Amino acid sequence: MKDIFEFRRFFLLLKKTMLERPVQIAGFTGLMLLTSFALYAFCYWPLGRLDLAQSATFLAGLAVGGSYLASVVFGYFSNNARGYAFLTLPASGFEKWLCGVLVTGVLYPAVFILFFSIMDRAFVALYHNGLNPTAANYALMTRYAQVFALTGPVAQNVYTLFFVFAGAMLVGTLYFNKVSFVKVALILFGLFFFLYTFNFGIAKALMGDIGNAMPFQFVAVRAGYDFERIELPENWSGAVEMAIRYVFPASLWLIALVRLRDKEF
């Protein structure tokens, strides 16, 4: 068992990783927090859109920022000297992988979500304080401005995107030694474009006039002057959602472990 995981050895590896790359890890995290605040403030004040500020900031900070951090966690492989040095560290492949998982999938999301929650509550309180209690629409405007639901559907979709993107970046970094973030981003975009176009084409051929066709989710078919959504049956929908939210992301993170162990031999 100690050949796979030993707490003191893992702690030293984690400490070494954090101390050797403060700019890439702590510095980037701080930069993302400042960027998130700027994005939230821009959507809140000039645009006047609290809902957009919440969703856009949460998406950019967690999914985009987290996936970029994932692309640099295993950046030791960007050149041969650092790659060989990292692979020969007296730690197991599982510990090296777990170190990357902890930084990318636990520490960064925890710091960002805590910061976002505090910032969001402050802006919502500021919005409420700026309302006129005697106005006719006061109750409506108060209900409109609510704290972002960290367990709501929007947040759950962002969590899924984060784990998919971050997992793909971890895998891509181990396969591509240079500009892995750009290469993996292009692959993900190309994959989504192919699935969307293929799904739209099949739906168009079978159903004629359609408005949209989201892969594995729904097809919007014209019904009179409007469009009606045709969705998967409930049992199929649940299975597809389980695969997208849990099975696919977990597979990517496990592939990163297998690929890391392969590079050690």
N, C-alpha and C positions, 0 to 999 in steps of 0.2 A: 504493500500500500504506500509506503514512503517513497517508492520509486515514482509513483504517480503524483502524490501530493503530500507535502510536508509544510506545516503552517509557517514555521520560521523561515524556511527557504523561499516560500511564496511571498512573505512579507518583505524580505530583502529585495526580491525581484521587483515588487511593486514600488518600493522606496527608490530603487535605482532608476526605474522608468520615470517616476515623477520628478526626481532631482535632475536627471540628465536632460529632460525635455520640458523645462518650465515654460518656455515661450510657446511651444506647440500645444501644450495641454492647458496649463493655467492661464497663459496669456491669451490663447484663442478663446477659452471659456469667458474670460473677462471681456474680450472684444465682442463676443456674441451677446453678452448681457447688455452692453452699451448700445449695440446695434438694435437689439430688441426694444430697448427703451425708446430709441429714436424713431423706430418704425411705429410703435404704439402711439407716441406723441404726435407724429405726423398724421396718422389716420384719425386721431382724436380731435386735434385742433383745426388744422387747415381744412380737412375733409369733413369733420363733424360726424364721423361714423364710428361709434363705439363698438358695434358688432364686428365691423371689418377690422378694427384695431385688435380685438381679441383673437379672432380666428387667424388673421394674417400673421400676427406676431407669434402665436403659438406654433403655427405651421413652419414658419421660417426658422424660429429659434430652435425648435426640437428636431424636426425632420431634416431640414437642410443643414443646420449647424451640427447636429449630431452625426449625420452621415459624412460630413467633411472631416470631423474629428476621427471617425472610424477609419477614414482613408489614410490618416497619418499615424495611427497607433502602431501599425506594423510597418512604418516607414523605414525601419532598419534595413529593409530589403531594397531600398532605392539605390544603394551602391553595394558592391561586393564586400568591401572591407567591413562596413557596419553589419551587413547581413551575416557574414561568417562569425563575427564577434558575438552577435546576438544568439545565433544558433548553437554556439559552443558554450553558452552560459551554463553553469551547473544547476540547471533547473529542468524539470520535465516539460515535454511539449504541452501537456495539459495545463501546467502552471503558467506557461507563457501565453497560452490562449486565454486562460481565465483572467490573467492580468489585463489583456486587451478588452475582454468582456466587461470586467469591473469598471474600467475607466470609461468605456464607450456606453455600455448599457445600463450602468448603475449610477456612477458618480456624476457624470455630466447631466443625465436627465433629472436626477435629484436636485442638483444645484439650480438648473434652469427652471424647473417647475416651482421650486420654492421662491425664486426671484420673481417669476411671472405671477405667481399667486399674490405676493405682497404688492407688486406693481399694479396688478389688475384691481385689487381691492382699493388701493389708494385712488386710482382714476375713477372708479365707480363712485366712491364716496365724494370725490370732487364734483362729479356730475350731479349727484343728488343735492349737494349743498348749493349748486348753482341754479336749481329749479325754484320757481315761485310757488310756495305752498297754496296760495290763493287762486292759482290759475285753474281753469276748467279742466285742462288735460293733465293735471298734476299726477293723478293716480296712474293714468296711462303711461306717462313718461317715466314714472318711477318703476313700473313693471318692465318697461322696455330696457332699462339700464340695470342689469343684474350681473353679479359676479360670474365669470366664465365657469361653466360646469366642467370640472376636470374628469368627470365620469360620464359626460354626455356623449351623444353620437358624433359630434364634431371632434371632440378630444379623442374618442376611440379610433376614429379614422386616422387621425394624426399619429397616434401610437402605432397603428399598423404600418403606416408609411415609414415611420422612423425605424422600426425593426426590420422592415424589408430593405430600405435603403442602406441602413447601417450594416446589415448582414451582407448585402451585396458588395459594399465597399470593403469590408474585411476580406471577403473572398478575392475581390479584384486586386487589392493591394498585394496579395500573395501570388497573383498570377502576372500582374503588370508591374514592372519595376519603375516606370516613369509615367507621370501624369495619370495615375490610376483613377483619380477622382473624375477627370474629364472622360476617360475611356468608359468607365462603368456607367457614368451618367448618360453617355450616348447610347450604350447598350440598353439600359433601362428604358430610355425614351423610344428607341427603335422597337423594342419588344412591345411596349404599350401601343405604339402607333400601328404595328402589324396586327395585334389582337383587335384593336378598335376598328381598323379598316376591314379586316377579314369578317368580323362580326357584323359590321354595318352592311357589307356587301351581301352576306348571306341573308340577313333580315330584309334587305331591299329586294332581293330576288324572290323571296318567299311571300312577303307581305305588301310589296308595292310602296305606297306613300308612307314613309316613316320620318319622324323628326329626329330621333336619336336612338342609339343602340349601344349601351354600355356593356362591355364584356362581362359575362357571368352575373349580370344584375337585372337588366330590363331592356325592353324594346318599346319605344313610344310610337304608336301607330295612329294615323289620322282617323278620327271618328267625327264626321261632320266638319265643323269649323275648329275643332280642338283636337288634341292628341290624348290618347289613353295609354297608360303604361301596362304592358304585359310583363309580368315578373315570373320567376321560377316558382314551381310548387314549393310549399312550405318545407317539406322534408328535404328537397334538393337545395333550397336556398340556405337552410341551416348547415348542410354539409359543405356547400361551397364557401360560406362565410367562415366556417371552422378551418377549412383548408387555407384560405387567404390570410386570416388573422393569426393563425397559430402554426399550422403545419409548414407552410412555405417559409415564413421567417425563421422558424426553428431549424429547418433544413439548411438554410444559408449559413447560419451561425455554426452548425455542426460541420458543414463542408469546410469552413475556415479552420476548424480544429484538425480535420483530416489532412487538409492541404499543408498546414503548418508542420504536422508530424512528418509528412512526405518530404518536406524540404530539409528535414534534419538528417535524412539518410542519403 
